[in-house]
Amino acid sequence: MTVIFSKRCEIALQSVLFLSAQEKGQLFNATQISEKLKVPKEFVSKILQTLTSSEIVGSKKGNSGGFFLNQSAEHVRLIDIVAAIDGLDIFHRCVLGFEGCNMSEPCPVHDHWGKLRNETYQMLSKATLADLRDKTIHKLNNLYDINLLSKQS
């Protein structure tokens, strides 16, 4: 688990990256996604419901239904997924949880965290799913033996 994101957020990022690496319009149910990513189905199902209400992911009901990327991969940034699942508080509060942490009354890691926080926020705000498509395909193919082909969308 990462230091700044919840487990839910990690799975959300992985699930949306997985969906973005698929051909447009291809549907996957929560079981298929959880099996491909080797994460609990219950997490995937609830997370995808949340992402559906934020319109990052779309869903189709029924036997042949499933989840799909609802927006163009060029328009979805990683920060959008983080905001939908964890919110953006981590970028506005003390990483150690101290009340009143600020420039005049900093916590022990305030200066270091401030730089990391800003760099992390910038990276998440700039990176779109389309930017990460080839790296996502490479990672999923190697890590999970999914065998996605690198195709331009």
C-alpha positions as CSV (number, residue, x, y, z in Angstrom):
1,M,0.0,0.0,0.0
2,T,1.2,3.5,-0.7
3,V,1.7,6.2,1.9
4,I,-0.8,8.7,0.5
5,F,-3.6,6.7,-1.2
6,S,-6.1,4.4,0.4
7,K,-6.3,0.8,-0.7
8,R,-9.6,1.7,-2.4
9,C,-7.9,4.4,-4.4
10,E,-5.1,2.1,-5.4
11,I,-7.6,-0.4,-6.7
12,A,-9.6,2.4,-8.4
13,L,-6.5,3.6,-10.2
14,Q,-5.6,0.1,-11.3
15,S,-9.1,-0.7,-12.5
16,V,-9.5,2.5,-14.5
17,L,-6.0,2.1,-16.0
18,F,-7.1,-1.5,-16.9
19,L,-10.3,-0.2,-18.6
20,S,-8.3,2.5,-20.4
21,A,-6.0,-0.1,-21.9
22,Q,-8.9,-2.0,-23.5
23,E,-10.5,-1.4,-26.9
24,K,-13.1,1.3,-26.8
25,G,-16.6,0.0,-25.8
26,Q,-15.3,-3.3,-24.4
27,L,-17.2,-4.3,-21.2
28,F,-15.8,-6.1,-18.2
29,N,-17.7,-7.1,-15.1
30,A,-16.3,-6.7,-11.6
31,T,-15.4,-10.3,-11.4
32,Q,-13.4,-10.2,-14.6
33,I,-11.5,-7.1,-13.5
34,S,-10.8,-8.4,-10.0
35,E,-9.5,-11.7,-11.5
36,K,-7.3,-9.8,-14.0
37,L,-5.9,-7.5,-11.4
38,K,-5.8,-10.1,-8.6
39,V,-7.8,-7.9,-6.1
40,P,-11.0,-8.6,-4.1
41,K,-14.2,-8.5,-6.2
42,E,-16.1,-6.8,-3.5
43,F,-13.7,-3.8,-3.5
44,V,-13.8,-3.6,-7.3
45,S,-17.6,-3.7,-7.5
46,K,-18.0,-0.9,-4.9
47,I,-15.2,1.2,-6.3
48,L,-16.6,1.0,-9.8
49,Q,-20.0,2.0,-8.5
50,T,-18.4,5.1,-7.0
51,L,-16.6,5.8,-10.3
52,T,-19.8,5.4,-12.2
53,S,-21.5,8.0,-10.1
54,S,-18.6,10.4,-10.8
55,E,-19.0,9.5,-14.5
56,I,-15.4,8.4,-15.0
57,V,-16.6,4.8,-15.6
58,G,-19.9,3.8,-17.3
59,S,-21.9,0.7,-16.7
60,K,-24.3,-1.4,-18.7
61,K,-26.7,-3.7,-16.8
62,G,-27.7,-7.2,-17.7
63,N,-26.1,-10.5,-18.5
64,S,-23.9,-9.0,-21.2
65,G,-23.3,-5.9,-19.2
66,G,-20.2,-4.6,-17.4
67,F,-18.1,-1.5,-16.9
68,F,-16.3,0.6,-19.4
69,L,-14.3,3.9,-19.5
70,N,-17.0,6.5,-19.8
71,Q,-14.8,9.4,-21.0
72,S,-12.1,9.7,-23.5
73,A,-8.8,8.5,-22.1
74,E,-7.3,11.9,-23.1
75,H,-9.7,13.7,-20.8
76,V,-9.3,11.6,-17.6
77,R,-6.4,12.5,-15.4
78,L,-5.2,10.4,-12.4
79,I,-6.2,13.3,-10.1
80,D,-9.8,12.8,-11.2
81,I,-9.8,9.3,-9.9
82,V,-8.0,10.2,-6.7
83,A,-10.5,13.0,-6.1
84,A,-13.5,10.7,-6.7
85,I,-12.3,8.0,-4.3
86,D,-10.1,9.7,-1.6
87,G,-10.8,13.3,-2.1
88,L,-8.0,15.9,-2.3
89,D,-7.6,16.6,1.5
90,I,-4.2,14.9,1.5
91,F,-2.9,17.8,-0.6
92,H,-4.2,20.4,1.8
93,R,-3.5,19.0,5.3
94,C,-0.6,17.9,7.3
95,V,0.6,14.5,6.3
96,L,1.3,13.6,9.9
97,G,-2.2,14.8,11.0
98,F,-1.1,17.7,13.2
99,E,-3.6,20.5,13.7
100,G,-2.3,23.9,12.8
101,C,0.6,22.7,10.7
102,N,1.6,25.7,8.5
103,M,4.6,27.7,7.3
104,S,4.9,29.5,10.7
105,E,4.2,26.4,12.8
106,P,5.4,23.5,10.7
107,C,5.4,19.8,11.6
108,P,8.7,17.9,11.5
109,V,8.3,16.9,7.9
110,H,6.4,20.0,6.6
111,D,9.1,21.3,4.3
112,H,9.9,17.9,2.7
113,W,6.2,16.9,2.4
114,G,5.3,20.3,0.9
115,K,7.7,19.7,-2.0
116,L,6.6,16.0,-2.5
117,R,2.9,17.0,-2.2
118,N,3.2,19.6,-4.8
119,E,5.2,17.4,-7.2
120,T,2.7,14.5,-6.7
121,Y,-0.3,16.8,-7.3
122,Q,1.3,18.2,-10.5
123,M,2.1,14.7,-11.8
124,L,-1.4,13.4,-11.1
125,S,-3.0,16.5,-12.6
126,K,-0.9,16.3,-15.8
127,A,-1.0,12.5,-16.5
128,T,-4.0,11.3,-18.5
129,L,-5.0,7.8,-19.1
130,A,-4.0,8.2,-22.7
131,D,-0.5,9.3,-21.7
132,L,-0.1,6.1,-19.6
133,R,-1.7,3.7,-22.0
134,D,1.4,2.0,-23.4
135,K,3.0,1.8,-20.0
136,T,-0.2,0.4,-18.5
137,I,-0.4,-2.3,-21.2
138,H,3.3,-3.2,-20.6
139,K,2.8,-3.4,-16.9
140,L,-0.4,-5.5,-17.1
141,N,1.1,-7.9,-19.6
142,N,4.2,-8.5,-17.5
143,L,2.6,-8.5,-14.1
144,Y,-0.7,-10.3,-14.6
145,D,-0.1,-12.1,-17.9
146,I,-3.1,-10.4,-19.5
147,N,-1.7,-10.2,-23.0
148,L,-3.1,-6.9,-24.1
149,L,-1.9,-5.5,-27.4
150,S,-0.5,-2.0,-27.6
151,K,-3.0,-0.3,-30.0
152,Q,-3.6,3.3,-30.6
153,S,-7.0,4.4,-29.5
